[in-house]
Amino acid sequence: MKYFVSTGEISGDLHLSYLVSAMKELDDNASFFGVAGKHSKDAGVTVIQDINELAVMGFWEAIKKYSYLKKKLYEYVEFIKKEEITKVVLIDYGGFNLKFMEVLQKEIPNIEIYYYIPPKVWVWGEKRVEKLRKVDHIVAIFPWEVEFYKKHDIDIIYYGNPFLDKYTRVTDRGESILLLPGSRKKEVQNLLPIMVEVIEKKPNEKFILKLAKKEHLEWVDLELGKYKNLEIVDEGSLSEVAKRSKYSIAASGTVILELALLGVPGVVVYKIDWLTGFIARYILKLKYVSLPNLALNREVYRELLQRDCNATNILDAIENIEGNKVYFEEQISEIIVSLGGKDIISKYAKFFLK
């Protein structure tokens, strides 16, 4: 059976790679083509478009890439027709994939569409849920989505969060503070200088800067070599650096959930351009933006966004963790339990193959 896959983010690519690996283990005849990244390529996806060419962050970038993405959308449709593919798996990346879904259903009426990790319509407004009503199968990975879709009389599949199969809590950790400024250019440019301020204010602490690629340092004009208490890492897994870290300062995103499952408490930081921030302020419906906080509906990982994202506030949050270690360990335990389950990826794989 042939599947066309479409994602646009590193996190979506990671989840897709887990799914593809599990499906191929169960069925040698399953083959995958589409829009993906390195993780999925390694898992066996034939990549016709790399997600690095699609990355968009912020309102202005989305506007500038609109024509390019629209052109690509129709190229994918033609590929699906040519290869006679009957099943499409959309993974997150709602801004593009929802439009892709509409065009697919118009151009290929009998196409079967799965939405794995549906867009966060519970964040950006519930009206968009009506578009998802047209999908053949919605497959979610967060427990609160079950109640959300149930409220809208939409059936979904949910077995648990796949990261639970991949991450084991680290109980014996090191003494460094882990810095994760994100993987997008704007994220690194906005967040790394603030993280450097923290390093300067804490010369007696040890820091580990984990980068997606070492070349990302070219995006900023910073002399990081002068900080003797800073180690820069661009290889190895998140689990490896988590074992050496007592706390984390990380860009908002999927990585916060990964840190929680690894047992590393920390601070969530984010800073975007003023226009995107202004729009988000009036559209966002949620009290919290990070997944661990959403899981418990309370702030376990302090969220420092936009103007609140500064070195003083970050240090205050770190001191709070330092003074309440037992509390944060207990909260992380609750987060892990709330996402519970076993053999989660295998269950999703069996559903897709069925």
N, C-alpha and C positions, 0 to 999 in steps of 0.2 A: 504494500500500500504506500502511495506517495502522499506526503504532506508538504504544504507550503507554510512556512513560518515567518512571522513578522514581529520584530522587536526593535527598539531604538535606544535602549539604555543598557549600561553595563550590568545593572542589577537584573534586568529582564533577561539579558543574555545568559547570566549565571543560572537563573532558574530554568531557562530553556535547556541549557546543557544538562542539568540534572534529569530533566524529563526525557530528553532524547536518549541519554545513556541507558536509562531504565527501560525505555520502550524497545530499544535495539537488543537489549539483553533478553527480552521476552519474545521478540519477533525479529528474526534475521532479515525478513523481507521488508521491514519498515524503512523507508528512505525519506530524507528531509532536504528541502531546498528553500532558500529564501534570504531574508534580511536578518543578519545576525552578526555576532562578533567572534573573538578568538575562542572563548570558552565553548561556544556551540560548534564552532568549526572543529575543535579538538574532539568533541563528542561525536562528530560524524555528519554534521550539517554541511551540505554543499552551499557555500555562501555566494550569492549572486550580487549582494550589496553589503558592504561592511558598515556597521553602525557608526564607526568613527566619522564617516562622511555625512551622517545625518544629524549629529549632535546639535541640539538647539537649547539655549538657555536664555530665558527672558523674552519679553514682548517684542523688542526690536529685532532680535535675531530670528524669531519666528516669522515676522513680516518679510524680512530679507530673503528667507529661504522658501517662501510659500510657492513660488513658481517652480522651483527646482523639485520640491517634494511632490507637487501635483503631477509633474512630468514623470517622476519615478513611479508614482502610484499606478499610472496607466501602463507603464512598462512591465510591472509585476503582474498585472491582469493578463497581459498578452502572453507572458511566460507561462502562467497557469493554464491558459487555453491551449497553448502549444504542447505542453507536457501532459495535458489531459489529467490534471490534478483535481481531485474531487473534495479534498479536505484541507481546510486552512486553519491554522492555529495562530491567533493574535495574542501577543504577550505585552500587557501594560501599554505604555506609549500612546495614551488615548487621543492626543491631539491629531495624530496621523492615522492610527488604526481605526478609529470610528468612521472617518471619511473613507478609508480603504474598504471597510465593511459595506458601506452604502453602495459604493461603486461596484464591488464584487457581486452583490445581490442583484444589482441592475443588469450587469453585463453577463453574469453566469447564474441564472435563476436557481439551478439545482445544486449549487455549491453548499457544502456543509461547513459551518463556521463555529469554531470553539473560541471562546475568549478566556484565556488562562491568565489570571491576575487582572481582572477587569479594572478599567480606569476608576480613580477614586471619586466617583460621582457624589459620594457622601461628604466630600470636601468642597467641591466646586459648584454644587447646586444639584438638587434632586431632579430637575427637569431633564437632565441628560440621561437619566435612567430609562426614559422611554425609548431611546435609541438602542439600548442594550436589550430591550424586550424582544427585538427582532433577531437576536443571536440564537443559534440552535442550542448551544450549551455554554453556560457561564460556570467557570471553575475558579473558586476563590481560595485564598490562602490565609485569610484573617478571620477570626471567630466573629467579630462584630458585624462582618458583612452578611452573615447568615440572617441575622435579625433585620438588617436594613432591607435586603431583597425580599424577605418574607413579608415585611410591611407593605411592599409594593406588589405583592402577589406574583413574584417571579421565583421560579425554582433555580437553585444553584447546587453545585457539587462542592463539598468541603470535607477534607480529611485531616487538616492540620497544616502547620507551616513547615515547608520542606527543609528549612534551615535546621530544624530539630534533628533531622537525620545526619546533618553535616557537622554540627558544632557540639562539643562537649564542654561543660562548664570547667573552667580552670580554677582550682581552689588554692594552689600554691603559686602565687604570682610574684613578680619582681618589684622593684622600687622606682621604675621610670614612669614618666608621664608620656602617654602616647598621643601624638599629634597627627590628625587625619584631615588635611585641608580639602579633600575631594579630588575629583578626577577631571573636572571641566576647567577650561582656562580661566573663566571668570571667577569660579570658586577659589582656585588657587591664588589668583591675583588679589581677591578681596580678603581672604581669610589668613593666608600665610603671614603677611606683615603684622597682623594682630597677634598671631601665635608667637612671632619673634619678640614682640613686646613682653609677652608672658615669660619667655626665656630670659630676657634681660632683667626682669624684675625678680626672678628666682634663680640666681647664679649657683645656689647650692643644691638645686634639684637636677636630676638627670632626665633628659628628654629624648624620645625616639620619634623622628619624623618619617612616617610611612607614606611614600608616594606611589601612585599607580605606575609612573615611569619617571626615571631620573631626569629625562629631558624636560619635564614640566618645570624644573627650576629655571629654565630659560624664559619662562613667562614673567618672572619677577626680577627686579634689580636689588638683590639682597646678598650681602657677604656672609653667608652662613658658616663658612669655614672658620671664622674667628670665635665661634661659640664652642668652647671646649667641652661643655656639658650637653652637646647636641650630637646625636648619631643619626645619620640619614640612611634610610633603607628603601630600596625599590624592588627587592626580590624577596621571595619567601611569602608565606601565607599570613593572613591576619591572625590566625591561631598562634603562630610562632611568636609574633611580637606581643600578643596578649599575655603570654606566659611571663613576659619580662616587665609588664606594666601594672601599676597599681590603680591608675586612673586614666581617663581619655578626654581629649578635647577634639571633637569631631564635627565635620560638616553634616548638616541634616541630611538624612537619606537612609537607605537600607542598612548601611553600615552600623547605625545605632542599634538596630535589632540584633545584628550579628554580635556586637559588643555585649549586649545584654545576655545573649545565650552563652557567651564565653565567660560571663560573670564579671565583666569589667565595668564599674560605675564611671560616670563622667558627665560632661557638659556638651550640650548640642549648640552649635553656632551656625549662623547663616547671615549673609549679606548680599543683596542683589541690587540692581540698578533702581533708582528712585521710582521710575514709572511702573515697572513690574511690581515693586513693593506696594505702590499706591493702589494698583488694580487688585492685587492679592488681598490687601487689607479690607477691601469692600466686598470681596467675593467669598473669601474663606469662611466656612461655617463652623470650624472646629475650635475648641478651646486649646488643643495641643496639636503639634505637627509631627512629632516623632512617634514611631510605632510602639515602642515600649510604654510610653505614656498613654497612648490610645488604648493599649491592651488593658490597662488598669483604670483608665479614666482619672488619672492623677499624675502630677509631675514628679516622676522619679529622676529622670534626666532633665536637669534645669535647661530651659530653652532660652537662649540669648540670640534674638533675631534683630536685624537691622540696627537701629541706634543703640539697642541694648548690648550689641555684640562689640564689646571692648575688653581690654586687658584687665581693667579693675573689676568688672563684673565676673569675668572668668575666674580670677583668683579668689573672689569671694565665694563662688560656687565650689571651687576645689577645697577651700578651707572648711566649708560646710560638710562635704563628704568626709574629710579627714576627721572631723569632730563627731561624726555619726556613722561610723563604719558598719556597725551591727545592723542598724536600720536599713542601710542601702543593700546590704547582703540579703536581708529578709525580703526587701521589695523585689530584688532581681529574682529570687526564688519564686515569688508569686507570678512574675511575668512569664517565666519558663513554664510553670504549671498551666497558666491560662492559654498557652499555645499548644498544649499537649497532644500526644499521639505517638504511635510507633509505625515504622515502615511506611511513612507518609508518601514518599516519592513513588514507591512501588504501587501504592493504591491509585495514585493519579495516573501512572503509566497504564495500568490495567484498564482504567476507565476509558482513556483515549483509544486504546486498542480495541476495546469492546465496541 
